[in-house]
Amino acid sequence: SMPEVTAVASGAILSTYQRVRVEHVCGRLGLVSLGYLWRCDQTELLGRMVDARMHSILVKTAGMGLAPRRHLGKSIAELYAYLVRLGAMYQCNVCGEGGEYETFTLDCPLFATRKIVLDETELLGDLDTIPDLAPVGVYHIKAFRLVDKTQQERDDARETLARLR
C-alpha cells in the first residue's frame, strides 16, 4: 500500500516561479508545500552539498561559460570554484536554478546501501560552440547499474548524516 502523502518538498531556492508553481499544485491537492532551501545563499548551499558528499554530475549545460565537452559529466565538487566564478562574472545562479545546468546524483548519504555507476553515456548538443554563447549540451545516460556500497562507504554516509542533523 502507498503511504499517505501530506506534503511535498521542493528545491526552489530563489525562483519565485518554481515556488509558486509547486504551491499551486499542492493547494489543489490539499498538500503542504515545504521549501527548506528557499532564499538560501547559493554559494553556501552548493558548498554544503559538496561537504555532504553529494556526488552529483552535470548532465545538461545551457549557461554562459559552460562548455559541454569540458563540463558535462563533471561533479559539482570538481566544478565548485568554477561555478562560483561564473556566478560572479555573469550574475547567474550558482546552483543552476536558472537553467544554467542540470545535475544527476550518483551517490549521497541518503543512498544508504547502493550507489549508481554509469556504464554508457553520450554527449549530445552544441558541443563545439564557444562557451560564452551558452551552448546547450546533454550528457545522455544510456546505461547504468546500482552497486552495493562498501562498509566504509555506508559508515561514512551514516557519519555524514549524523553530522548534518
N, C-alpha and C positions, 0 to 999 in steps of 0.2 A: 504494500500500500504506500501511497505517497504521503510524505509528511505535510502537515498543514503549513502553508506559507502565509506569513503575516507582514513581511517587509521585503524590500528589495534594496540592496546596497549598490550604489553606482560609483564609478571612478571619476566623476566630474570634479575638476579642480578649480578652473576659472571660467569655464564655458557655461554661461547662463542658459544658452540654448539647450545644451545637453541636460543640465539640471532640471529645467522646466519641462522638457520632453518626458523625462523619467517621472517627475512629479505628476504630470497629467495622466500618464498611463497608470501609475499607482493609484491616483484618485479615482479613476474609472473602475479599477478592480478592487477598491477598498483596501489597499495595502499602504503601509508606511514607507516613505522614501527615506533612505539613510544616505547621507552624503558625508562620510567620515573625512574625505580628503578636501572638502570644499574650502577654498581660499588658503590652502597650504602653500608655503613658499616652494616653488617648483624645483629650484636648485637643491634645497634642503631635502625635499621629498625624494628626488632621484638619488641623492646621496644615501638616504636611509634605505632605499631599495637595494642599492649596491651593498651597503653594510649588512643588510639582512640576508645576503647571499642569494638574491633572486638572480637566476641565470636566464635572463630574457634577451633574445636576439632581435635585431631589426629585420623585419620581413617585408616592409614597404618603406620606400623613401619618396618624398614629394616636397621637400623643403629646400630653401636656399642653402647652398654649401654642402648638401648631402649628395654624394656620388654613388649611384647604385653599385658599380663594380667594387668600390673601395669600402663601402659601409654596410651593405646588405650581408646578413649572416654574422655580423659582429655583435658582441654583447654590450649591454648598457654599461657594464663595468669597464670594458675596453674603450668605450666612446665617451665616458662621463665628462672628462675635461673638454673634449671637442664639442660636445653638445652644449656645455655651459658657455663656451666661447661663441658658438653660433647664436645662442640666446642673447648674448650681449651685443654682437655685431648686427643682427637682423631684427632684434626685438621679437623673436619668435618664442614659442612655448618650449621650454627645455624638456618637458616630459612628453612632447609630441601631441599635446591635446588639440592643437590647431590643425592637425593632419600632416604635420611635417614628417612624421614617421609612425609606423605601427610596429608592435612587437609581438613575439610569441614566446611564452615562458616554457623553457625546457626543464627547469628544476627550481624549487624554492622550498623553504622549511615546511610549508603546508603540504607538500608532497611527501607524506610520511614514509612510504616504503619503496616507491618506484620513481624513476625519472624518465624523461623522453630522450631518445637518441635518434638523430636524423640519419637515415640511410641513403636517401637520394633527394637532391634539390636541383633547382634550375633557376637561373637568373632570367627575368623577363622585363621588357620595357625599354625605356630610353637609356640604354647602357652607356652610350658614348657621348651624351650631351654634356656640355660644360656645367659643372655643379652650381654655378651662380644663377643658372636659368631654372633651377628647381626641377630637374628631371625626375620623372616617375619611374621607379623600378620596383620589382617584386621578387622576393626570394620564395619561389614556389616550392613548397614541401610536397614531394611526390611519394615518399615512403618514410615511415618512422616505426619505431618499436618502443615498448616500455621495458625497462630493465630494472632489476632489483637494485636498490641502494646497498652499499656495503654497510656493515655495522657501524663503522666510523662515520659514514655519511648520515645515517639515521641518528646517531648520538649528537652529531654537530647540529642537525636540524632541530632536535629537541632542545639543545642548549640555546640556540638562536631564538627559538620561540619563547623560551622562559625569560631570556634577556629582554625581549620586546614587550613582555606583559607588564 
